[in-house]
């Protein structure tokens, strides 16, 4: 592979990782359609061939252009089946996404609202008893599902769930609590 193709492939992988990390990657499965304006599809099968680096780079560039153009109507995005899907909050934005050749999904909350909910949950985490606060390993927004998901150590799920039900730290954004596979570690 030539240098240009290696750079493009590297950029595509890095940008794909950014989409996944920012909650713009695959959906969340159970409950994904709640509050999202319709049912969310399941993540792409591992048997599905990955799009080539050039296609992925083009889709990521289109996503960035749409994110800028849509402004507050943008909620999130993901690539599935070599197609860009974009979650939006208005019918006008839905038309823009369709016109750009991507697949729109009408949802309730935009990216800013979801990020504000993540910050609120993070602040709430610091008010919990230390054992519960440390048990929260990850907090992520999901524009596709219109939720914030927190990943909690198994031994504290019940306590954190009770506290979240009482305190409602994400406001009107649905909060999903899932068992954590452990603390994230750098690659």
N, C-alpha and C positions, 0 to 999 in steps of 0.2 A: 504494500500500500504506500502511495506517495505521501510526502509531507503534508500537502493540502488536505488529502483525505483523512490523514491521521488527526490533524487539527480539527476538522469538521466532526469527525467521530468523537473526539474528546469533548468538544463543545456540546455536542448532542447529549452525551452521557452526563456531563456536568449540569446542563440545563434540565435534563430529565430528572436528575436528583433534586434540583431546586424545586421543580413542580411537586415531586413526591413529598419533600420536606415541608413545603408550605401548604400542604393539604390539597394541592391541585392535582394530585395523582389519582389512584384508584379510589373507588367509593368505599363505604364502610360496611356494606352488607346489611344486616338486620336493622330495620328502622330507618334506612337511608332515605326513604321517601317522605318521612314525616316532616311536615313543614317545608318541604322542598318544591311544592307545586306539582308533584307527580312522582311516580315510582322511579327510583334510581336503578340502573342496571348493575349487575354484579361485575366485579373486576374481570378483566380480560383473562381468558384461559392461558395457562402456561404453554399450551400446545400451539397457540396462535403465533405465527411468525412475527418477530419484531420488525417495525418499519426500518428501512435503511437510515443511516445517519443523515443524509441530505434531506430526506422526507421529514425526519424528526426535527431537524434544525428549522426547516421551513414552517412546520406547525408551531414550534415554539416562538418563532418570530411573528407569526400571525397572531398568536396568543398575546404577545406583548403589544402589538399594534391595537388589537381589540381592547385590551385592558386600558390603554391610554384613551382610546376613542370613547369607550363606554363610561369611563369615570365612575361615579357612584352607583351606576346600574350593574357594575361587574361584581360577581360574587366569587367565582373560582373557575377552574378549568381542569381538564384531564384529557389524556390521549387514550383512546380505546379503539382497537381495530384500525389503527393507522388513520384515525379521524380525530380532529380536535372537537371537543365538547366544551361549551361555555355556559356556566350558570349565570343568569341575569335576573334582574328584579322588575323589568318593565317590558311591555309589549314592543315598544319602539326599539329597545335594545335587542330583543329577540329577532326583529327584522334585520337589524344591522348584522348580527351574527350569521343569520341564514344567508344574507347577501354576500358575506365574506367567504362562504363555503364551509362554515363550521356548523355544528349541530347545537342549537340552543336548548336550555332547560330553564323554565321560569321557576324562580325560587322566591322565598320570602325575605331573606336577609342578605345584605350586600357584604362585600369583603370588609369594609370599615366597621360595620356593626359586629361582625364575627370577631375581628381583631380586638375590638373594645371589650367584647365578652371574654376573650382569652385573658386580657389584662385584668379584668375584674375577678376572674377565677384565680389568677395568680396572686392578686392582692388578698383574696379570701384565704388562699392556701397559707399565707403567712400568719393568719389569725387563728388557725387551727392548733390544737394541741400538737406539740413537736412530733410525736410519733405518727400522727395522721398527716401532717404537713410533709414530712420526709417520705411518706409512703406514696405520695403523688409523684410519679416519675416523668410524666409527659402531659402537656396540655396542647391540643391542636384544634384549629378550626376546620370545618369541612363545608365549603361553599356548595358542594353538590347536594349534601343532605341538609344543609342549614342548621348545623349543630356544632357544638364544641364537645370534644371528647377528652376525658381525662383517663389516664392509665394509672392504676393504683395497685400497689403490692397486695397480693391475695389476702393476707392476714388483716388488712385494714379496710377492705372494700365495704363491709357492712357499716363500719363507723363513719367512713367518708360519705357513703350514700345517705345515711341518716342526717349528717350535718348539711349536706347539699340540699336535701329535701326541705329542711328547716330554713336554711339561709338563702337559698335560690341565688347563688353567686353569679350566674350567667344572665340574670334578669329574665327577659322573655325569650331568650335563645335557648332551645332545648339542650340539656346537658346529658351526655351519655357517659356512663362510668363503666370502664372495662378493666379486666385484670391485666396487669402489666407483666411483660416478659422479663422485666428487670430494668435497671438503669441503662440509658443509652450510653454507648461507649464510642469514642472517636474511631474512625476507620484507620 
